[in-house]
């Protein structure tokens, strides 16, 4: 996967994305991510890879400042049209190269992005950088089971699925390991499909 290919793929996905990933079990899973998520008034929130804005419905009406970024202009246009609110800012940007200053946000929400970007390590490093100390990083994504090799069928399918713009074989534990001194896990639980998709909440701590 690379950014050029992802732009092509998500230009194709844009008209259909909500039908697959903002309905049925995915919609229910998204709701779970935001249940009991304590968002303080006047918080600065960054949505990394906001896509068509599927998650924005769960924070509408809150007294917060929202910045939403995505690599795909087509996906971003759909989000902008659905949620044209004065406290929402939409910007085309690479999640692996965020242009924000360090510690800019109280919360970073990264749903279905670490399995999509070409370099999840760089993306995760950037998310930590722009989160203030004491702030949180919220993740909803699919990951391979911890400390387990992929089944043979998934190994076979992995390059095929990657052509569709996502990776089914990434281990979150490998992504997070270099930054264990910078974050503390507060939640890590199954969100969908018996743990294939997980809800993970991390707290940035003083290194």
C-alpha positions in Angstrom: 0.0 0.0 0.0 1.1 3.6 -0.6 -0.6 7.0 -0.5 -1.0 7.2 -4.3 -2.8 3.9 -4.4 -4.8 4.7 -1.4 -6.1 7.9 -3.0 -7.3 5.9 -6.0 -8.9 3.2 -3.8 -10.7 5.7 -1.6 -11.9 7.7 -4.5 -13.7 4.5 -5.6 -14.8 3.8 -2.0 -16.2 7.3 -1.3 -19.7 6.8 -2.8 -20.2 3.4 -1.0 -18.3 3.7 2.2 -21.2 4.6 4.5 -23.2 1.6 3.2 -20.5 -0.8 4.4 -18.8 0.9 7.3 -21.4 3.2 8.8 -24.4 0.8 9.1 -25.3 -2.5 10.8 -22.6 -3.9 13.1 -20.1 -1.2 12.2 -22.5 1.5 13.2 -23.1 -0.3 16.5 -19.4 -0.7 17.1 -18.8 3.0 16.4 -21.4 3.8 19.0 -19.6 1.7 21.5 -16.4 3.6 20.9 -18.0 6.8 22.1 -20.1 5.4 24.9 -18.8 6.7 28.2 -16.0 8.6 26.4 -15.4 11.6 28.7 -14.9 14.6 26.4 -14.4 17.8 28.4 -16.0 21.1 27.3 -13.7 23.2 25.1 -11.5 20.2 24.3 -9.5 20.2 21.1 -10.2 17.0 19.2 -8.4 15.6 16.1 -10.0 13.0 13.9 -7.2 11.2 12.0 -8.5 9.7 8.8 -12.1 10.9 9.3 -13.2 9.5 6.0 -16.9 10.3 5.2 -17.3 11.5 8.8 -19.0 8.4 10.2 -17.8 9.1 13.7 -18.7 12.8 13.8 -22.4 12.2 14.5 -21.5 11.0 18.0 -19.9 14.3 19.1 -22.2 16.7 17.4 -23.5 19.5 19.7 -20.7 19.3 22.1 -18.8 22.4 23.2 -15.5 21.3 21.5 -13.2 22.3 18.7 -12.9 19.5 16.0 -10.2 19.2 13.4 -10.8 16.4 10.9 -8.2 15.3 8.4 -8.1 12.7 5.6 -5.9 11.9 2.6 -8.9 11.5 0.3 -10.4 14.7 -0.9 -13.5 12.8 -2.0 -14.1 11.2 1.4 -13.4 14.6 3.1 -15.9 16.4 0.8 -18.6 14.0 1.9 -17.8 14.6 5.6 -17.8 18.3 5.1 -21.2 18.3 3.4 -22.8 16.2 6.2 -21.3 18.1 9.1 -20.9 21.7 8.2 -20.6 23.1 11.7 -18.7 26.2 12.8 -16.6 24.3 15.3 -15.5 21.7 12.7 -12.5 22.2 10.4 -11.8 19.8 7.5 -8.3 19.6 6.0 -6.8 17.3 3.4 -3.7 15.9 5.1 -1.5 12.8 5.3 -1.9 11.0 8.7 1.8 10.1 8.6 2.9 13.7 8.3 0.6 15.9 10.5 1.4 19.6 10.2 0.2 20.5 13.7 2.5 21.6 16.5 3.4 19.2 19.3 0.8 18.8 22.0 -1.9 20.5 20.0 -4.9 18.3 20.9 -6.6 17.0 24.1 -7.8 13.9 22.2 -6.8 12.2 19.0 -9.4 9.8 17.5 -8.0 7.3 15.0 -10.7 4.9 13.8 -9.9 2.5 11.0 -6.6 4.3 10.0 -3.7 2.3 11.4 -4.7 -0.6 9.3 -4.8 1.6 6.2 -1.8 3.9 6.2 1.4 2.6 4.5 3.5 3.2 7.6 1.5 2.6 10.9 4.6 3.3 13.0 5.0 6.8 11.5 1.3 7.5 11.8 1.2 6.4 15.5 4.3 8.4 16.3 2.6 11.5 14.8 -0.5 10.9 16.8 1.5 10.8 20.0 3.4 13.9 19.1 0.3 16.1 18.6 -1.5 14.8 21.7 -0.9 16.9 24.8 0.6 15.2 27.9 -2.3 13.8 29.8 -4.4 13.6 26.7 -5.9 10.5 25.1 -5.7 8.6 21.9 -8.8 6.6 20.9 -8.5 3.8 18.4 -11.0 1.6 16.7 -9.4 -0.8 14.2 -8.7 -4.3 13.1 -5.6 -6.0 14.3 -4.1 -9.5 14.2 -4.4 -11.3 17.5 -1.6 -10.5 20.0 1.4 -12.9 19.9 -0.1 -15.1 17.2 0.9 -15.8 13.7 -1.6 -15.2 11.0 -3.6 -18.2 9.9 -2.5 -19.6 6.5 -5.7 -18.3 4.8 -5.1 -14.8 6.1 -1.5 -14.9 5.0 -2.7 -15.8 1.5 -5.4 -13.1 1.5 -3.3 -10.3 3.0 -1.8 -9.0 -0.2 -5.1 -9.4 -2.0 -7.0 -7.4 0.6 -4.2 -4.8 0.7 -5.0 -4.0 -2.9 -8.4 -2.8 -1.6 -6.7 -0.3 0.7 -6.4 -2.1 4.1 -4.1 -4.6 5.9 -5.5 -7.5 7.8 -2.2 -8.6 9.4 -1.0 -5.8 11.5 -0.3 -6.4 15.2 -1.1 -3.4 17.4 1.4 -4.6 20.0 4.2 -4.2 17.4 3.1 -0.7 16.5 2.9 0.5 20.1 6.0 -1.2 21.6 8.5 1.6 20.7 6.3 4.1 22.5 5.5 2.2 25.7 7.3 4.9 27.8 5.1 7.6 26.3 1.7 6.1 26.7 -0.4 4.1 29.2 -3.2 1.8 28.0 -6.5 2.5 29.8 -8.8 0.3 27.7 -8.3 -2.5 25.3 -11.4 -4.6 24.5 -13.2 -6.3 21.7 -15.4 -4.0 19.6 -16.5 -6.2 16.7 -16.2 -9.7 15.3 -14.9 -11.5 18.4 -11.9 -9.2 18.8 -10.9 -8.7 15.2 -11.8 -5.1 15.8 -10.7 -3.6 19.1 -11.4 -0.4 21.1 -8.2 0.9 22.5 -7.8 4.0 24.7 -4.3 5.3 25.5 -3.2 8.1 27.8 -0.1 10.1 26.9 2.2 10.3 29.9 5.4 12.3 30.7 8.3 10.3 29.2 
